Amino acid sequence: MIMPRGQQLLLPARPVFIWSSLMAALALNMLQNMALWGRAAWLPDMLAVVLVFWVTHQPQRIGVGTAFALGLAMDIHQSALLGQHALAYTALSFLANIMHRRLLWFTVPNQTVQVLPLFLLAHALTLVVRLLAGGVFPSWSIVLAPFIEALLWPLVSVLLLLPQRQAPDPDANRPL
């Protein structure tokens, strides 16, 4: 694949870093649910953001199966309808996998606009499953969560690409 003009050549992502970032995002989601604000509808789903990032950047390592397993873990933690988050994360990773080549051609701020519909769809799926199962409508603040997740996309992109931007053996004569 030809690199877009001005884009830096990255080192390969280490599998340990990929999985540890996913586990850290899962732990952060769990901590958010146990904090003072509880399961507030406006809270961003950090696991969804990190999952979309890795499906976009490393589709050969992270895919729909990983999304399903992490979704089941979130369902179990939240005592939600089993499969509610699994369905949303699976659809999210499938759509991110479909558009990952196109998404990488955009700059990070433009990627934010491109991933917003994915996050909106994931929250809509979760809400529909919850309502079909007889749950109550959380509140209109649920509309804020996908927008907050999209705004977190640049921060997550910069943080998760930092280890790949470092030179393996830096010296004064090599520009990488």
C-alpha positions as CSV (number, residue, x, y, z in Angstrom):
1,M,0.0,0.0,0.0
2,I,1.3,3.4,-0.9
3,M,1.7,5.7,2.1
4,P,-0.2,9.0,2.1
5,R,2.0,12.1,1.7
6,G,3.4,13.3,5.0
7,Q,2.4,10.3,7.0
8,Q,5.1,8.8,9.2
9,L,6.1,5.2,8.8
10,L,5.2,3.3,12.0
11,L,6.7,0.3,13.7
12,P,4.6,-2.8,14.0
13,A,2.3,-2.8,17.0
14,R,3.3,-5.3,19.7
15,P,0.5,-7.8,20.6
16,V,1.1,-7.4,24.3
17,F,0.5,-3.6,23.9
18,I,-2.7,-4.2,21.9
19,W,-4.1,-6.6,24.5
20,S,-3.0,-4.6,27.5
21,S,-4.7,-1.4,26.0
22,L,-7.9,-3.4,25.5
23,M,-7.8,-4.8,29.0
24,A,-7.1,-1.3,30.4
25,A,-10.1,0.1,28.5
26,L,-12.2,-2.7,29.9
27,A,-11.0,-2.0,33.4
28,L,-11.7,1.8,32.9
29,N,-15.3,1.0,31.8
30,M,-15.7,-1.2,34.8
31,L,-14.4,1.5,37.1
32,Q,-16.7,4.1,35.5
33,N,-19.6,1.9,36.3
34,M,-18.6,1.5,39.9
35,A,-17.8,5.2,40.5
36,L,-20.1,7.8,42.0
37,W,-22.0,8.5,38.8
38,G,-22.8,4.8,38.3
39,R,-24.1,3.8,34.9
40,A,-24.8,7.3,33.7
41,A,-26.0,7.3,30.1
42,W,-23.7,10.1,29.0
43,L,-20.5,8.3,30.0
44,P,-18.3,7.3,27.0
45,D,-17.6,3.7,26.3
46,M,-13.8,3.7,26.3
47,L,-13.7,0.0,25.3
48,A,-15.6,0.8,22.2
49,V,-13.2,3.6,21.3
50,V,-10.1,1.5,21.8
51,L,-11.7,-1.5,20.0
52,V,-12.5,0.6,17.0
53,F,-9.0,2.0,17.0
54,W,-7.4,-1.5,17.0
55,V,-9.8,-2.9,14.5
56,T,-8.9,0.0,12.2
57,H,-5.2,-0.1,12.7
58,Q,-4.6,-3.9,13.3
59,P,-7.5,-5.7,11.6
60,Q,-5.5,-8.9,11.2
61,R,-5.1,-9.2,15.0
62,I,-8.3,-7.7,16.5
63,G,-11.6,-8.6,14.9
64,V,-15.2,-9.5,15.5
65,G,-14.4,-12.5,17.8
66,T,-12.5,-10.2,20.1
67,A,-15.3,-7.7,20.1
68,F,-17.8,-10.4,20.9
69,A,-15.8,-11.7,23.9
70,L,-15.2,-8.2,25.2
71,G,-18.9,-7.4,24.8
72,L,-19.8,-10.5,26.8
73,A,-17.4,-9.4,29.5
74,M,-19.1,-6.0,29.7
75,D,-22.6,-7.6,29.8
76,I,-21.5,-9.8,32.7
77,H,-20.0,-6.9,34.6
78,Q,-23.0,-4.7,34.1
79,S,-25.5,-7.5,34.7
80,A,-27.1,-6.4,31.4
81,L,-29.0,-8.6,29.0
82,L,-26.4,-11.2,27.9
83,G,-25.4,-10.2,24.4
84,Q,-26.4,-6.6,24.5
85,H,-22.9,-5.2,24.4
86,A,-21.6,-8.2,22.5
87,L,-24.0,-7.3,19.6
88,A,-23.0,-3.6,19.7
89,Y,-19.3,-4.3,19.8
90,T,-19.5,-7.0,17.1
91,A,-21.4,-4.6,14.8
92,L,-19.0,-1.8,15.6
93,S,-15.9,-3.9,14.8
94,F,-17.5,-5.3,11.7
95,L,-18.2,-1.8,10.3
96,A,-14.8,-0.5,11.4
97,N,-13.2,-3.4,9.6
98,I,-15.1,-2.6,6.5
99,M,-14.0,1.0,6.5
100,H,-10.5,0.7,7.9
101,R,-8.7,1.3,4.7
102,R,-10.6,4.4,3.9
103,L,-10.4,5.7,7.4
104,L,-6.6,5.6,7.5
105,W,-6.4,8.0,4.6
106,F,-8.0,10.8,6.6
107,T,-6.3,13.0,9.1
108,V,-7.1,12.3,12.8
109,P,-9.6,15.2,13.0
110,N,-11.4,14.0,9.9
111,Q,-11.4,10.4,11.3
112,T,-13.4,11.8,14.2
113,V,-16.2,12.7,11.9
114,Q,-16.0,9.3,10.2
115,V,-16.2,7.2,13.4
116,L,-19.1,9.2,14.9
117,P,-21.7,7.3,13.0
118,L,-20.2,4.0,14.2
119,F,-20.5,5.1,17.8
120,L,-24.1,6.4,17.2
121,L,-25.0,3.0,15.7
122,A,-23.5,1.1,18.6
123,H,-25.4,3.1,21.2
124,A,-28.6,2.8,19.1
125,L,-28.2,-1.0,19.0
126,T,-27.6,-1.2,22.7
127,L,-30.7,1.0,23.4
128,V,-32.9,-1.0,21.0
129,V,-31.9,-4.3,22.6
130,R,-32.5,-2.8,26.1
131,L,-35.9,-1.5,25.2
132,L,-37.0,-4.7,23.4
133,A,-36.1,-6.7,26.5
134,G,-38.4,-4.5,28.6
135,G,-35.9,-2.1,30.0
136,V,-36.5,1.6,30.6
137,F,-35.2,4.4,28.5
138,P,-32.1,5.7,30.3
139,S,-32.5,9.4,29.5
140,W,-31.8,11.8,26.7
141,S,-28.3,12.2,27.9
142,I,-27.5,8.9,26.1
143,V,-27.1,11.1,23.0
144,L,-24.0,12.7,24.5
145,A,-22.0,9.5,24.8
146,P,-21.3,8.9,21.1
147,F,-20.2,12.5,20.7
148,I,-17.9,12.3,23.7
149,E,-16.4,9.1,22.2
150,A,-15.8,10.7,18.9
151,L,-14.1,13.7,20.7
152,L,-11.9,11.2,22.5
153,W,-10.8,9.6,19.2
154,P,-7.9,12.0,18.6
155,L,-6.6,11.6,22.1
156,V,-6.8,7.8,21.9
157,S,-5.2,7.8,18.5
158,V,-2.2,9.8,19.7
159,L,-1.7,7.8,22.8
160,L,-2.0,4.4,21.2
161,L,0.3,5.2,18.3
162,L,3.1,6.6,20.5
163,P,4.9,3.3,20.9
164,Q,4.8,2.8,17.2
165,R,6.3,6.2,16.4
166,Q,9.5,5.6,18.3
167,A,12.7,4.6,16.5
168,P,13.9,1.0,17.4
169,D,17.5,2.2,17.6
170,P,17.6,6.0,17.6
171,D,20.8,7.7,16.5
172,A,21.8,11.1,15.1
173,N,22.1,9.9,11.4
174,R,18.7,8.3,11.0
175,P,15.6,10.4,10.6
176,L,13.2,7.8,12.0
